[in-house]
Amino acid sequence: MSSVVKKRRKKMRKKKHKKLLKRTRWQRRNK
């Protein structure tokens, strides 16, 4: 079970990182 949870967390981290990158891009465009 623990191994499955770790894999899911890694995937979520990658998705979160992508969202952060998109947000920063929008902020730069607004500026």
PQR file with spaces between the fields and no chain letter, atoms N, CA, C, O and H, PARSE charges and radii, in Angstrom:
ATOM       1  N    MET     1       0.844   -1.216    0.000 -0.4000 1.5000
ATOM       2  CA   MET     1       0.000    0.000    0.000 -0.0000 2.0000
ATOM       3  C    MET     1       0.873    1.257    0.000  0.5500 1.7000
ATOM       4  O    MET     1       0.615    2.203   -0.744 -0.5500 1.4000
ATOM       5  N    SER     2       1.888    1.255    0.828 -0.4000 1.5000
ATOM       6  CA   SER     2       2.733    2.463    0.941 -0.0000 2.0000
ATOM       7  C    SER     2       3.377    2.815   -0.410  0.5500 1.7000
ATOM       8  O    SER     2       3.467    3.987   -0.774 -0.5500 1.4000
ATOM       9  H    SER     2       2.098    0.487    1.432  0.4000 1.0000
ATOM      10  N    SER     3       3.819    1.796   -1.141 -0.4000 1.5000
ATOM      11  CA   SER     3       4.472    2.064   -2.444 -0.0000 2.0000
ATOM      12  C    SER     3       3.481    2.748   -3.396  0.5500 1.7000
ATOM      13  O    SER     3       3.857    3.659   -4.134 -0.5500 1.4000
ATOM      14  H    SER     3       3.746    0.844   -0.845  0.4000 1.0000
ATOM      15  N    VAL     4       2.234    2.314   -3.378 -0.4000 1.5000
ATOM      16  CA   VAL     4       1.218    2.906   -4.277 -0.0000 2.0000
ATOM      17  C    VAL     4       0.992    4.375   -3.895  0.5500 1.7000
ATOM      18  O    VAL     4       0.890    5.240   -4.765 -0.5500 1.4000
ATOM      19  H    VAL     4       1.929    1.574   -2.778  0.4000 1.0000
ATOM      20  N    VAL     5       0.917    4.641   -2.614 -0.4000 1.5000
ATOM      21  CA   VAL     5       0.695    6.023   -2.147 -0.0000 2.0000
ATOM      22  C    VAL     5       1.862    6.915   -2.582  0.5500 1.7000
ATOM      23  O    VAL     5       1.651    8.041   -3.032 -0.5500 1.4000
ATOM      24  H    VAL     5       1.000    3.938   -1.907  0.4000 1.0000
ATOM      25  N    LYS     6       3.071    6.417   -2.448 -0.4000 1.5000
ATOM      26  CA   LYS     6       4.257    7.208   -2.845 -0.0000 2.0000
ATOM      27  C    LYS     6       4.185    7.549   -4.332  0.5500 1.7000
ATOM      28  O    LYS     6       4.444    8.686   -4.728 -0.5500 1.4000
ATOM      29  H    LYS     6       3.242    5.503   -2.082  0.4000 1.0000
ATOM      30  N    LYS     7       3.834    6.565   -5.145 -0.4000 1.5000
ATOM      31  CA   LYS     7       3.749    6.805   -6.603 -0.0000 2.0000
ATOM      32  C    LYS     7       2.704    7.886   -6.883  0.5500 1.7000
ATOM      33  O    LYS     7       2.940    8.790   -7.686 -0.5500 1.4000
ATOM      34  H    LYS     7       3.624    5.642   -4.823  0.4000 1.0000
ATOM      35  N    ARG     8       1.554    7.791   -6.221 -0.4000 1.5000
ATOM      36  CA   ARG     8       0.487    8.794   -6.443 -0.0000 2.0000
ATOM      37  C    ARG     8       0.979   10.174   -6.026  0.5500 1.7000
ATOM      38  O    ARG     8       0.721   11.160   -6.716 -0.5500 1.4000
ATOM      39  H    ARG     8       1.363    7.057   -5.570  0.4000 1.0000
ATOM      40  N    ARG     9       1.683   10.251   -4.904 -0.4000 1.5000
ATOM      41  CA   ARG     9       2.190   11.552   -4.422 -0.0000 2.0000
ATOM      42  C    ARG     9       3.142   12.156   -5.453  0.5500 1.7000
ATOM      43  O    ARG     9       3.090   13.355   -5.728 -0.5500 1.4000
ATOM      44  H    ARG     9       1.893    9.450   -4.343  0.4000 1.0000
ATOM      45  N    LYS    10       4.008   11.321   -6.020 -0.4000 1.5000
ATOM      46  CA   LYS    10       4.974   11.817   -7.030 -0.0000 2.0000
ATOM      47  C    LYS    10       4.208   12.401   -8.218  0.5500 1.7000
ATOM      48  O    LYS    10       4.556   13.470   -8.719 -0.5500 1.4000
ATOM      49  H    LYS    10       4.051   10.347   -5.797  0.4000 1.0000
ATOM      50  N    LYS    11       3.166   11.697   -8.665 -0.4000 1.5000
ATOM      51  CA   LYS    11       2.377   12.186   -9.819 -0.0000 2.0000
ATOM      52  C    LYS    11       1.724   13.525   -9.464  0.5500 1.7000
ATOM      53  O    LYS    11       1.717   14.451  -10.274 -0.5500 1.4000
ATOM      54  H    LYS    11       2.883   10.829   -8.258  0.4000 1.0000
ATOM      55  N    MET    12       1.180   13.620   -8.262 -0.4000 1.5000
ATOM      56  CA   MET    12       0.513   14.860   -7.835 -0.0000 2.0000
ATOM      57  C    MET    12       1.521   16.005   -7.801  0.5500 1.7000
ATOM      58  O    MET    12       1.220   17.123   -8.219 -0.5500 1.4000
ATOM      59  H    MET    12       1.185   12.867   -7.604  0.4000 1.0000
ATOM      60  N    ARG    13       2.728   15.712   -7.297 -0.4000 1.5000
ATOM      61  CA   ARG    13       3.761   16.765   -7.222 -0.0000 2.0000
ATOM      62  C    ARG    13       4.054   17.308   -8.618  0.5500 1.7000
ATOM      63  O    ARG    13       4.167   18.518   -8.813 -0.5500 1.4000
ATOM      64  H    ARG    13       2.973   14.803   -6.957  0.4000 1.0000
ATOM      65  N    LYS    14       4.177   16.402   -9.582 -0.4000 1.5000
ATOM      66  CA   LYS    14       4.477   16.833  -10.962 -0.0000 2.0000
ATOM      67  C    LYS    14       3.349   17.731  -11.473  0.5500 1.7000
ATOM      68  O    LYS    14       3.603   18.771  -12.081 -0.5500 1.4000
ATOM      69  H    LYS    14       4.085   15.419   -9.424  0.4000 1.0000
ATOM      70  N    LYS    15       2.101   17.325  -11.223 -0.4000 1.5000
ATOM      71  CA   LYS    15       0.943   18.111  -11.689 -0.0000 2.0000
ATOM      72  C    LYS    15       0.947   19.479  -11.015  0.5500 1.7000
ATOM      73  O    LYS    15       0.717   20.499  -11.666 -0.5500 1.4000
ATOM      74  H    LYS    15       1.894   16.480  -10.729  0.4000 1.0000
ATOM      75  N    LYS    16       1.210   19.497   -9.712 -0.4000 1.5000
ATOM      76  CA   LYS    16       1.227   20.773   -8.976 -0.0000 2.0000
ATOM      77  C    LYS    16       2.298   21.685   -9.556  0.5500 1.7000
ATOM      78  O    LYS    16       2.080   22.885   -9.726 -0.5500 1.4000
ATOM      79  H    LYS    16       1.397   18.669   -9.184  0.4000 1.0000
ATOM      80  N    HIS    17       3.456   21.108   -9.858 -0.4000 1.5000
ATOM      81  CA   HIS    17       4.557   21.904  -10.401 -0.0000 2.0000
ATOM      82  C    HIS    17       4.143   22.544  -11.728  0.5500 1.7000
ATOM      83  O    HIS    17       4.431   23.713  -11.984 -0.5500 1.4000
ATOM      84  H    HIS    17       3.633   20.133   -9.720  0.4000 1.0000
ATOM      85  N    LYS    18       3.465   21.761  -12.562 -0.4000 1.5000
ATOM      86  CA   LYS    18       3.015   22.282  -13.870 -0.0000 2.0000
ATOM      87  C    LYS    18       2.041   23.437  -13.654  0.5500 1.7000
ATOM      88  O    LYS    18       2.106   24.449  -14.352 -0.5500 1.4000
ATOM      89  H    LYS    18       3.231   20.811  -12.354  0.4000 1.0000
ATOM      90  N    LYS    19       1.140   23.282  -12.685 -0.4000 1.5000
ATOM      91  CA   LYS    19       0.154   24.340  -12.397 -0.0000 2.0000
ATOM      92  C    LYS    19       0.887   25.602  -11.953  0.5500 1.7000
ATOM      93  O    LYS    19       0.525   26.708  -12.354 -0.5500 1.4000
ATOM      94  H    LYS    19       1.088   22.461  -12.117  0.4000 1.0000
ATOM      95  N    LEU    20       1.912   25.435  -11.130 -0.4000 1.5000
ATOM      96  CA   LEU    20       2.671   26.602  -10.646 -0.0000 2.0000
ATOM      97  C    LEU    20       3.324   27.312  -11.832  0.5500 1.7000
ATOM      98  O    LEU    20       3.311   28.540  -11.909 -0.5500 1.4000
ATOM      99  H    LEU    20       2.206   24.537  -10.804  0.4000 1.0000
ATOM     100  N    LEU    21       3.890   26.537  -12.749 -0.4000 1.5000
ATOM     101  CA   LEU    21       4.550   27.134  -13.918 -0.0000 2.0000
ATOM     102  C    LEU    21       3.529   27.931  -14.736  0.5500 1.7000
ATOM     103  O    LEU    21       3.808   29.047  -15.175 -0.5500 1.4000
ATOM     104  H    LEU    21       3.900   25.539  -12.686  0.4000 1.0000
ATOM     105  N    LYS    22       2.350   27.347  -14.931 -0.4000 1.5000
ATOM     106  CA   LYS    22       1.305   28.032  -15.719 -0.0000 2.0000
ATOM     107  C    LYS    22       0.916   29.341  -15.027  0.5500 1.7000
ATOM     108  O    LYS    22       0.742   30.364  -15.689 -0.5500 1.4000
ATOM     109  H    LYS    22       2.124   26.441  -14.574  0.4000 1.0000
ATOM     110  N    ARG    23       0.780   29.312  -13.711 -0.4000 1.5000
ATOM     111  CA   ARG    23       0.393   30.526  -12.966 -0.0000 2.0000
ATOM     112  C    ARG    23       1.441   31.618  -13.147  0.5500 1.7000
ATOM     113  O    ARG    23       1.099   32.778  -13.378 -0.5500 1.4000
ATOM     114  H    ARG    23       0.922   28.481  -13.173  0.4000 1.0000
ATOM     115  N    THR    24       2.703   31.254  -13.042 -0.4000 1.5000
ATOM     116  CA   THR    24       3.776   32.254  -13.174 -0.0000 2.0000
ATOM     117  C    THR    24       3.738   32.857  -14.581  0.5500 1.7000
ATOM     118  O    THR    24       3.974   34.053  -14.751 -0.5500 1.4000
ATOM     119  H    THR    24       2.980   30.312  -12.854  0.4000 1.0000
ATOM     120  N    ARG    25       3.444   32.041  -15.575 -0.4000 1.5000
ATOM     121  CA   ARG    25       3.397   32.545  -16.963 -0.0000 2.0000
ATOM     122  C    ARG    25       2.287   33.588  -17.087  0.5500 1.7000
ATOM     123  O    ARG    25       2.474   34.641  -17.695 -0.5500 1.4000
ATOM     124  H    ARG    25       3.252   31.069  -15.436  0.4000 1.0000
ATOM     125  N    TRP    26       1.127   33.278  -16.500 -0.4000 1.5000
ATOM     126  CA   TRP    26      -0.006   34.224  -16.578 -0.0000 2.0000
ATOM     127  C    TRP    26       0.356   35.525  -15.868  0.5500 1.7000
ATOM     128  O    TRP    26       0.038   36.612  -16.349 -0.5500 1.4000
ATOM     129  H    TRP    26       0.975   32.422  -16.006  0.4000 1.0000
ATOM     130  N    GLN    27       1.024   35.407  -14.718 -0.4000 1.5000
ATOM     131  CA   GLN    27       1.405   36.616  -13.963 -0.0000 2.0000
ATOM     132  C    GLN    27       2.334   37.482  -14.820  0.5500 1.7000
ATOM     133  O    GLN    27       2.191   38.705  -14.845 -0.5500 1.4000
ATOM     134  H    GLN    27       1.282   34.524  -14.327  0.4000 1.0000
ATOM     135  N    ARG    28       3.271   36.864  -15.513 -0.4000 1.5000
ATOM     136  CA   ARG    28       4.226   37.621  -16.345 -0.0000 2.0000
ATOM     137  C    ARG    28       3.462   38.337  -17.464  0.5500 1.7000
ATOM     138  O    ARG    28       3.761   39.487  -17.786 -0.5500 1.4000
ATOM     139  H    ARG    28       3.387   35.871  -15.494  0.4000 1.0000
ATOM     140  N    ARG    29       2.483   37.658  -18.048 -0.4000 1.5000
ATOM     141  CA   ARG    29       1.712   38.270  -19.146 -0.0000 2.0000
ATOM     142  C    ARG    29       0.935   39.476  -18.624  0.5500 1.7000
ATOM     143  O    ARG    29       0.844   40.510  -19.284 -0.5500 1.4000
ATOM     144  H    ARG    29       2.239   36.724  -17.786  0.4000 1.0000
ATOM     145  N    ASN    30       0.375   39.318  -17.418 -0.4000 1.5000
ATOM     146  CA   ASN    30      -0.408   40.419  -16.840 -0.0000 2.0000
ATOM     147  C    ASN    30       0.488   41.637  -16.592  0.5500 1.7000
ATOM     148  O    ASN    30       0.068   42.778  -16.782 -0.5500 1.4000
ATOM     149  H    ASN    30       0.448   38.477  -16.882  0.4000 1.0000
ATOM     150  N    LYS    31       1.706   41.380  -16.173 -0.4000 1.5000
ATOM     151  CA   LYS    31       2.641   42.490  -15.890 -0.0000 2.0000
ATOM     152  C    LYS    31       3.021   43.145  -17.210  0.5500 1.7000
ATOM     153  O    LYS    31       3.796   44.102  -17.224 -0.5500 1.4000
ATOM     154  H    LYS    31       2.048   40.452  -16.019  0.4000 1.0000
